[in-house]
Amino acid sequence: MVRAVGHVILLAGMLAVAACAATHERTEAVDGNVACQPPVSGTDHEDYCDYPADVRVFLDDRALCDHFRGEPWPEGDAAEGRERRHEIVDGVRAACTGTDRRLDALKNRYANDPAVMRVLSGYETGIESGSE
C-alpha cells in the first residue's frame, strides 16, 4: 500500500512539473508574433526566451533531472526510506534518460552560437554513465 501511494505521489509530482512546463510553451502574442513565457517556477537563465525552443526544452528537462539527482538519499532499512529511494531512482530514470545525448546534439547544432554554447557549457556531461 505504501509503495502504491508513493508511486501516486511521484506520478502526481511529475504531472505537476509537466503541467508547469506546458504553461510556458510558446504562445501567440497579441500582435501575432510568437511569445515565450519562462517556466512558472522560474529559471536561472535571464535570457531564457532568447534561446531556441529545443534548447529551452532541454533546459526544462534537465532542471527536472537535476532536481531528482539532488534529492537526499534516505539511509536505513525502514519502509519509507526504501520507498523514497525507489521514487528517486524512478525519477532519475524518467527525467535524465537521453539528456547526455541531447546535450551533445545541441552542442553540435549550436556550436557557432556563443550564447547557446555558454548556457550549455554549464551542464555536466556523462551523467547517465556516472562519469564527467
Buried (B, 14 or more C-beta within 10 A) or exposed (E): EEEEEBBEEBEEBBEEBEEBBEEBEEEEEEEEEEEBEBBEEEBEBEEBBEBEEBBBBBBBBBBBBBBBBEEEEBEEEEEEEBBBBBBBEBBBEBBBEEBBEBBEEBBEBBEEBEEBEEBBEEBEBEBBEEEE
